[in-house]
Each structure stands twice: as structure tokens, then as C-alpha cells.
Amino acid sequence: MKNKNGLITFALVGLAAGAAAYYFLATDDGKEQLERANKGVKDLTKSIKELSKKEAKRAAKFAKSAKDELENLKGKAVEKGKHVADMASEKAGKWADKASKAVNEAESNAEDVIEKAKSELDKA
């Protein structure tokens, strides 16, 4: 029974396809409908191509803009990095000067203490 139903369905589908083909290929109205359908498909294809080109140009413009912005941000980051490095170097120099002064002061104080100690020893 299953095969019989499948065969009947297949025959009906074939009949419908044949009727549609006859209508579109043999009748004047069918040929006109087919021409309109072909024209519609061609117009749609043309529209899609134009839209694709337009959107591709927009995407390229956006990508260039993003690239330019990234380059700009990269340049700013490099500048900031140099500025921070310069500031760190300046601070390190100041700390080195302070340390040097402190060492010189401690050395001078040590010399004064040694001199006082020698003087006290000489008096004794």
C-alpha cells in the first residue's frame, strides 16, 4: 500500500510540473509571465550586485578609518610611554642626587666626628 501511495504522489507531482511547464512554455500568457519572472530575477541580481559594491566600499572606508584611528592611538601610546620613561628617569636622577648629597653629608659628619675624636685623644 505504501508503494502505491508513493507512486500516486510521484505521478501527481509530475503532472503538476508538466502542467506548469506547458503553461509557461506553450501559452502566450505563460511566456509573458516567464519573461516577467526572468526580468524580475535579473533586476534583483543587479540590485544585489549594486548593494554589495556599495556596502563593500562602506566596509573598506570603515576599515581604513579604524586603521587610522588605531595608528593614532598607537602614536599617542608611544608618546605617553616616552613621557613616563622621561619622568621616571628624571625622578631617578633626583633620587640619585639626594642619595649622593646624603652620602657626602654623612662623610663630612664622619670626618668631623673623627677630628673631634682625635682632638679629644690628643688632649687626654
Secondary structure, 3 states (H helix, E strand, C coil): CHHHHHHHHHHHHHHHHHHHHHHHHHCHHHHHHHHHHHHHHHHHHHHHHHHHHHHHHHHHHHHHHHHHHHHHHHHHHHHHHHHHHHHHHHHHHHHHHHHHHHHHHHHHHHHHHHHHHHHHHHHC
